[in-house]
Amino acid sequence: MKVLIIDDERAIRNSLGEILTDEGYEVDTAEDGAQALEKVEKDKYDVVFCDIKMPGMDGVEVLGKFTEMGLDAAVVMISGHADIETAVECIKKGAFDFVQKPLDLNRILITIKNASERVTLTTQNKALKKKVYGADMIGGSAPMQMIRDMIAKVAPTDARVLITGPNGSGKELVARNLHQLSARSAMPFVEVNCAAIPSELIESELFGHEKGSFTSAIKQHKGKFEQADGGTLFLDEIGDMSLAAQAKVLRVLQEKKLSRVGSDKDIEVDVRVIAATNKDLAKEIEKGTFREDLYHRLSVIVIRVPSLDERRDDIPMLIEHFLGKYTDGAKPRSFSREAVELLKQKHWPGNIRELDNVVDRLLILGGEPVSAEDVKTYVNL
């Protein structure tokens, strides 16, 4: 944990620095605002202690500059008795806390402990969002730009969306981006893989059940629709859903209410439904395995995700993305230009998921950089 102390009084810098160094923190100091800004531009700090009253650029101005820079650190203001009102204003403007002069050891240690925990939680939250939502939809090809444009237009609405495309092409990522960019983003995003749930359990999973409604129903269970209330329900591989379950989903979409298995009581739900499939639902309708009325309810907006073969120009960017994924914090790795060209020419039946696995395999088995010979040896071209 790295700490920056900004104070024009050397005694304060030294005493606070010694306290924090003894506690195991890495400490840096600055004697004024200008010097502090130079340090923040060059280095990363987790916690900043900043005096309010300094000649030249005071603490309030420094805090404002930090805000403009998008500084992630927790900023703790150091205030004299006459500065309390200003310190409170700083809190309103984004400061984490303030400590009063003369500095009290216990107060400082409690403050930095709390600040450190806040920084850790913020970092974990950002990492989780990056992992879960994958805000960067990798690729600059025309098909990917078209999908981005569609998401930007559709996400703010409550329109139901049907996402089509082959397995491994990124349909779930599109669904998560639609949710994240919607007014429902603070509410749950609940995913159901319709192909992975046995047909006899799908109704219980989606709509819930009452205790005793069947042999293994030992307690009441809220279904996915109730769990997603106020948010988004993502029905992945909906082409594999049974006709009986399709009928109940249609009722929820029409009436915005459901009843649990074993109950005749209606429960109102407010859910945006996004569905995805790798099947041609028009053909499934002809075969009688998918309801036409449900199809029209789900397909207000249709977003088709292209196969990787249709967006080969994105492969170099995707390789760089997966390089970052597998070498984060480790020794940097790279692919030779010839290796990338070979991968661009390959047929990708498994799409993005297959490319992800191939990059992982080549980083383990290949050299540095990964060469064209490595690709020929370890990849089925």
N, C-alpha and C positions, 0 to 999 in steps of 0.2 A: 504494500500500500504506500503510495508516494504522496507526500504532503508539501504544499508550498505555503510559506509564511510571508505575508506582505505587511511590513511595518517600518516607518521611518526611524523608530527608536531601536538602536542596536541591542540595548539591554533586553527588550521584549523579544526580539528575534532570537537572541542567544538563549534566553531562559526557556522560551517555548520550544525552541529547537532541541535543547538538551532533554527536556521532558519527553518529547515525542520520540527522539532517537533511543532513549533508554527503554521505551515501550516497544521498540522494534520497528518503528516506522522509518521509511527513507525520507529525509527532510531536505528541502531546498529553500532558499530565502531570497527575498527581493526588498530593496529599501524604498521603492516607490512604485507607482502604478505603471509608469512607462517600462521599467525594468521587468515588472511582473508580466506585462503583455508580451514582451519579447520571449520570456521563458515559456509561457503557455503556448506560443506559436511553435516553439521548437520541441517541446516535451509534453508528456501526458501526465496529468496529476489527478488523483482520486479525491483529495480533500484540499481546500484552500482556506487558510485563515487570513482575513484581510481587515486591516485597521480602517476605521471610518474616517478619522481625521488625519490627513496627510497633506503636506504642501504639494502644490501642483495639482495633479489628478487625485481627487479624494476617493474614498472607498465606494461611494455611491456611483461615481463615474466608472470606476473599474468594474463594478458589478454589471453596469449597463453594457460595457464593452464585452464582458464575458458572455452575456446573453446574446449579443449580436453574433459572436463567434460560435455559438452553439456549444459552449463548454459543458461537458458531462459531469464535471466535478461538483461535489457538494461544497458550497461556499459558506463559511462561518464568519460572521462579522465580529470584529473586536471593537467594543465600544466603551467609552468613559461614561460616567453617570449622566452627563449632560447630553449624551448621544442616544439615549434609549428610544426616544421618539423616532429618530432617524433609523435606528436599527430595526424597529418594527416596520417601518416603511420598506426597508430592504427585504424583510421577510416576505412582504406582499409582492415584491418584485422578483422573487425567486431564490433569495438566500435561504440556506437550510436552517440556520440558527444564529444566535449571537452569544458571545461571552463578555462579561464585564471586567474592566480593570479595577483593582489589581487582579491579575489572573489567579484563579483558584485551581489547584492541581486536580481535585476530584471532579470539579465541573468540566475541566478541559477533557479529562479522560472519558467521562460519560458522553460528552458531546461528540468526540471523535469516534467513539464506539458506535454511537447511533448513526453518525454520518457514514461510517464505513459500511454498516449494514444496509443503509439506503443505497449506496453506490453498488454494492454487490447485487441487491435485488433488481436494481435498474438494469445492470449488465445482463443478468440472467433473463430478465423479461425481454430485452432486445434480442438476445440470442434465441430465445424460444420463439418469438414472433418471426424471426428470420427463418428459423427451421420449419415452423408450422405453416406460415403463410407464404413463404418464398416470394416476397413482394417483387423480386426481380424475375420477370419472365424472360429467361435468357434467349437472346436471338434478335437480329435486326432484319430478318427476311420479311418480304411483303406479307406472307401469311400470318406471321407473328404480329406485325404491326396492325393488321386488320383485326386480329383478336383483341389486342390492347384497346383499339378504338371502340370495339363492341362492348368490352367490359366497362370502359369509361362512360358509355351512354346508358348501359343497362343497369349497372350496379346501384345507382341512386334510386331506382324504381323498385316496386314490389313485384314486377313481372316475373312469372315463372319461366325458367330457362331449361332447355334440353341441350345437353352437351354431347356431341357425337364424336367418334374417332376411334382408332384402333387401340388395343391394349398397350399401356406403357407410353402413351403419347402426351400425357399431362392433363387429362380431363379433371382430376381432382384439384390440381393447382389452379385451373380456371375457376372452379367452384369456390375455392377458398379466397381467391382474389375478389370475386363477386361479393362475397360476404364481407370481407375486410374493408371494401370501399363503399359499403352500404350504410344506411342509417342504423342498421341492426348490428353493427360490428362489435358493440359492447355486450351483446347478448350471445347465447350459445350457438356454436356451429356444431351440429350433430350429424355424424356420418353413419350410413347404413349400407353395408355391402350385401345387396339382395341375393347375390349368387352364393354367398358364404353361409347363409342361414337356411337350415332345412325348412321345406315348405310348411311342415306342421307347426313350426315355431315362429314363422314370419309375422303372423297376426299379433301374437303376444309381444314380439319385439317392437313392432310399430305402434300398437295401440294400448299395450299394457294388459294386465289381468288382475282379477280380484283373487284374494286368498280363497283356496279351495275350488277354484274354477276348473282345475284339472289335477291329476294325481300329484304332480311335483310342484304345484302352486302353493307353497307353504306360507307365503306372505304376499301382500299386495305389491304390484310392480307397475311403475309408471313406464309407459312406452316411449319410443323415440320422439313421437309427435309432441307429447307433453314435455319431454326433456328439452325440446327445441322451442318451446313457447316463447314468443317474442323475438326469436332468432331465425336461423336458417337450418332446414333439414336437407341433407344431401343424400339422395337415393341413387347410389352407384350401382351400375349393372341392373337397371330397372327392367330390362328386357327379360331377365330371368325370374321375375316375380310371378307367383301363381295368379290365376285368374280370380280366385276368391279374394286374395289380398288386394288385387287391382281394383276390384269393386269397392272395397272399403276405403282405399286411398281416394278414389273418385268421389266418394261421399264426403270425405273430409275437405277436399278441395272445393266442392260445391257449397257445403253447408258450414264449413269452418268449425265443425264439432265432431266428436268421436265418442265411442263407448268402449270401455275395456272389455276384454274377453270375460264372460261370466257376469256382466252387468248390463242393465238396460238404461243406466243413467247417462245422459249426454254431458260431455265436458267440452267447453268451448276452448279453442286454441287459435293463436295468431302466429302462423308459421309461413315463412317463404320457402317454397319447395324448389330445389334445383335437382334435376335428374341427369343421369349420364348413362350411356350405353355404347357398346361396341357392335351392336347388332343393327341390321336394317329393319327398323320397326314397321315400315310399310310392308315388307315381306312377312313379318311376324303377324301383322293384322290379316293378311291374306290367308295365312295358315291357321288363323283362329286362336293363336297363342297370346295375342295382345289386343286389348280393347281399343277400338278406334276412338271412342269418346274420351278415354283417358289420355290417349296420344295428343288429341287436340287441346286438352286442358294443360298438358305439360309443355307443349311446344309453342307457347306464345312467342318466345324468342329461341331460335336454334343457333348454337355456336358449334361449328365444326372445327375440331382440332386436327391439324394435318399430321400425317405420318412423318417420321424423320427423313424418309426418302424424298419427301416433297419439300424439305427445307434444309438441304445439304449445306447451304452456305452458312447455316448457324452452327455447324459442327465444330469449327475452331473455337468459337465463343463458349460452346458447351464443354469442350475439353478443358478450357481454362477454368471454367466454373468448377468442374469436378476435380481438377488439380488442387484448387483452393480447399475443396471439401476434404480431400484425403491427405493433404500436406500441411494443414493448419498447425502452425507452431513448430513444424518439423523442417528438415532441410529442404530448400526449394527444389522442385523438379520441373522438367520441361519435356516437350515432344519436339522432335526434329520436324522441319517443314515437310520432308518426304513422308514421315510417318502420318502426319495430319492429312496429307493428300491421299494416302492409301485408305485412311478411314473415311474420307469423304466419298470415295468411290464404292465403298462396301454397301451391300444391301442390308437394311436394318429391320428385319421382321419384328424385333422386340422393341424398336423405337428408342425413346430416351432412356428407359430402364435398362435396355441392353447396352447402350453406350456407357452409361454409368458403371455397369459391371465390367465392361471391357477396359475402361480407363483404370479402374481399381486393379484389375489383373495385370495390366502392363506396368503399373507402378511397382507392383510386387516382383514381377518376373523380369522386367526389362532393365536396360541400363540407363545411364544419365548422359545425354538425353535419351528418351525412348526413341529407338531408331526404326527405320522402315523394316529392317531385318527382324526386329522384335515383333513388329506387327505381323509379318508373314509367318513367324514361328508360333505365336501364341493366340492369333485371332483367325477364326474361320472366315476367310475372305470368299 
